[in-house]
Amino acid sequence: MNCKPGLLLVLTVSLVSSRPAPGALEELQDVAEELLKAYNASNFKNDSRNNLLYLDFHFTFTTEESANPAQFTETACAFQDYLNKIYRHQLLLNPNDSELHHQFIYTKNQFAPFLKQFSTVCSSKECDDNPGALFKKKLLGYKVLRLFVQWLGKL
């Protein structure tokens, strides 16, 4: 997957059905708020030594019918790029922090299946007919975002 570098992270969370389970939207909103709070409270938000200074979060909630496969791929790229930037920045500040490295690898490994779903969302006829098809019954995103929030809160 070719990721375009950029400071703007567009975090798109797909509701995997046009009729989401009761409480699904509230759950997503909670995750979005947690992520934003963790980012705002983190010690690198206003650190002029890194290139995350102008990073903004945008949360877009879509239904299956309005899902845009290209947006999924861009989101996955942005999220992966963001994780890498955070890790590199923290490693510069704490080069001998093995716990940081362990947390990053664990977080990235947890995110990998979600990233794969994003990157392959438009690779089949099924996806052409129904962009949300590969996300049915896939609620891994909730877990990954919560894990990411926890990791971010430790920095």
Protein Blocks (a to p, Z undefined) as FASTA:
>chain_A
ZZdddfbdcdddddfbfbdcehklmmmmmmmmmmmmmmmmpmklmmckbcklmgccdddd
ddfklpcfklmmmmmmmmmmmmmmmmmmmmmmmmmlmklmmmmmmmmmmmmmmmmmmmmm
mmcfklmmmmmlmmgoiaklmmmmmmmmmmmmmZZ
